[in-house]
Amino acid sequence: MGFLRKARECALQMLYQWELAHAEPSRIEAMFWKATRGSSEQRFLANKLFEGAAADAPVTDELITRHAENWRLDRLAAIDRNILRLAVHELRRGEAPEKVVINEALELAKKYSEPDVVGFLNGVLDAIRKSLAAAKDA
């Protein structure tokens, strides 16, 4: 597994724990890294992604709700919600190519979610990508 993919996977796992435990991100990180191995670079990037996605959750949740037609956020499985949060956070930051961010989110979905959800997540992320691009161009 590549360095960035492993960091994203760790960030997703921490986001999932954060949502379920309702604990401070620093506490989630401390507990997570006690049980998980990772280089200092992977830890740094995973923590950065996790902290950013957790902090941005109100904004990303609104974007997800707006673009997930006929789906309420609370009806999505927790893992799917957090895959979307992580990917939308990365799309908003604009530091990684959009196609890479979406592909990585779909790979996480293939590993951690149900097979039939991948198409749904792809559609939501593509709609959000287009929305963010239109807002940037405006």
Order of alpha helices (4+ residues) and beta strands (2+ residues): alpha-alpha-alpha-alpha-alpha-alpha-alpha
